[in-house]
Amino acid sequence: MRSADKLSPAALLVGSFAAAILVGTVLLMLPMASTGKPLTALEALFMSTSAVCVTGLTVIDPGTRLTEFGQVVLLLLVQGGGLGIMTFALFVAVVVGRGMSMRDRAAVLDSIHHSQTHELRRLLRHVLRFTLIVEGVGALALWFAWRDRVPDAGFSAVFHAVSAYCNAGFSLFSDNLVRFRGDLWVNLVITGLVIVGGLGFLVTFELRDWVFDRLRRRQPHAFSLQARLVLATTAGLLAGGTLAFGVLEWNNELKDLSAGEKALAVWFQSAAARTAGFNTIAFDQAAAGTLLVTMALMFVGGAPGSTAGGIKVTTFALLLALVRSRSRGRRRAHVFERSVPEATMDRALTLTLLSVTLVLFATLALVVTELGNEPALTANTRFLALLFEVVSALGTVGLSTGVTAGLSGPGQVLVVLMMFAGRVGPLTLSLAVASRREKGHFRYAEENVMVG
């Protein structure tokens, strides 16, 4: 058995998340955490995993089934998962002075998608301070809107601000945020928190510095390629998602709303679909095309280094750049007049392929546990709902058509595993169970194979 000091950074990441989930499960099973009968082990495990992995899928109604103690536990699990247990591991490694080689240091930073040039103490300090400031401002804004309309408005504002910034999507309201879909202030505050949380710490730091430079009338620093990719792709997905939801649902589920409420609803869902499980429309009533568009957005997710899941917007953008370059006869991918290293493209392709494979196998397993031998023609609607559930779990989004609580025991365990895999990352998970170093360095003889 390997000693703790020889654990790889990836294994530490996986172990930290697993430990947090276990602690959360025990706390949520306590009688004082629920209003009635204590949560079962599976219910507590599901909710704890969903909170730590900032997913938002639920098998209970947190607003009515959990006591204030249980809701605080859920809130702390979301906050811990949003910041990342690995951030805590970095803090411990720096404070106790544990020696870290350059290779391990790079692996740790890569596992949380941060630039290797950032000093660990400075990064941690900025992340914590920025998170508290943004969540505090968001909570104050929500309290202002809810102070005369929502019971215990202060706690509700803090809970939803943390849930939004951490891209978790947990809500204390039984209808999530459907009751507020016509409220401009609430919609803008929640989507603002979701978008900022999904941009990634490094990008938000660059944006902050750019704003400060402009306010001080200094020459702003040029954005890094990472920031430009994240901002451009995020803007494109927000615009495309809003347009798609508008076309598909304007005269469908939203037909009885005013034009202003329709516009708010499609904007809100476009912002939340990639990263957070909040909803102002009922997805069990949505068109099939809406579910497909939502699954695509959930699969892409947010930015590296953010509280969001998915394969990440940079991965998506690099794949598009590679397709464009290859279609023009170029081997290397080029973005914003920069060449992307082949090693980076290899990681993007590997991560995407692993994610697609996980979705396929998990959907197959869920179909077997939930549908059995039911004929495909009669099970097609439920199949789409199960596929939606799997993509939502892997992307740590939390949107659902309402089938989560009705899943069988094995089905819920499968969704738990998908949420865990989606949060720690398929690539990081594979690194954690593999040997630290490939044995032997050699190349086989080449032989061509026909493709296409």
C-alpha positions, 0 to 999 in steps of 0.5 A: 500500500502506498504511503500518503506522501507518495500519493499522486496529486490526482489521487489526493484530489479523488480521495479528498472529494470522496472523504468530503462526500462521506462526511456529508453523508453521515451528517445528512443521515442524522435525525436533526438534519431532516424534518421527518424520518431521517434520510436513508443512507442512499438518499444522504449519499446522493444528496452529499455527492450532488452537493460536493460535486456541485451538481444539484440533482436531488432525490428529496426537496431540500426546502421541506425535507431538510431542517435548517441544520440539514440545509446548512450542511448542504450549503457547506458541502456546496461551498466546499465542492465549489472551491474544490477540495484540492484547493484545501489540499494545496493549502495544507501542502503549503502551510505544513511545508510539504516538499513538492517536486516541480513535476508534482507541482505542475500536476497539482496545478493542472488538475485544477486547471490553473496556470503553472506560473501562479504561486500557490499561496497567492492563488489560494488567497485571491480565490477565497477573497474573490469568492466571498466578495462575489457571494456576499454581493450576490446574497445582498442583492437577493436579500433586497429582492426577497426581504418582504416576499420570502420567509427567512430571506437572509438565509435564503439569499445566502443559500441561493447566492452560494449555490449560484456562484458554485454552479450547483443549482440547489434551491430551497423552493419546491419549484426551483426558481420558476416562480421568479421567471418574470422577476428581472432583478432575480434573473439578472442576479442569479445568471450573473453569479452563475456566469461569473462562477463559470468563467474560472478564477484566472479569467475573472482575475484578468477581467478584474485587472482589466477593469482596474486598469481602465478605471485608473486610465492605464493601458490595459494588459492584453488578455491571455489566449485562455481568457480570450477563448473562454470569453468568446466561447461563453458569449457564443454559447450564451447567444446561441442557447438563448436563440435556440431556446427562444425558437423551440419554446417561444410558442410551446411552454412559454406561450402564455407568458408576456414577451418580456417574461419569455425573453427572461426565461430563454436567457436564464435557461441559456445561462444556467443550462451549461453550468447550474441546475437552476430552472425557470421552465419545467423540463418535463414539459419542454420540447424534445429539441429543447432537451437535445440543445440543453444536453449539448450545452451541459456536455460543454459546461463552463471554463477550466478552473471554474465551479462548472463541469462539462468538458469545458468551453476551451476544450470545445473551442479547441476541437472546433479550431482543430476541425477548421485547421484540418479542413484547410489542410493544416496540421496544427490548430490555430486560435487568435493567431496563436498555435496550440501545442499538440499536447494540449490538443491531445488532452482535449481529444482524450477528455472528450472521448472519455466523456462521450464513452462515459455517457454511452456506457452510463446511459446503457446501464441506466436503461438496463436498470430502469427500463429492462426489456421494455420495447424501444418504441414504448420507452423512447420518451423515458430513454430521452429522459434517462440520457438527459439525466446522465449528461446532467450528472456528468456535466455536474449541471443538475437539470432534470426532467423529474425522473431522479427521485423515481430511479431504482437503487442501482440507478441512483448509485449509477448517477452518484458515480457519474456526478463524482466522475464528472466533478473530478474529471474523467482524465484526472480519475483515470490518472488517479487509478493508473501508475504514476509513470509509464514504464519503458519508452519505445515506439512501434513501427508505423503502419497505415490504416484506412479511415473515413 
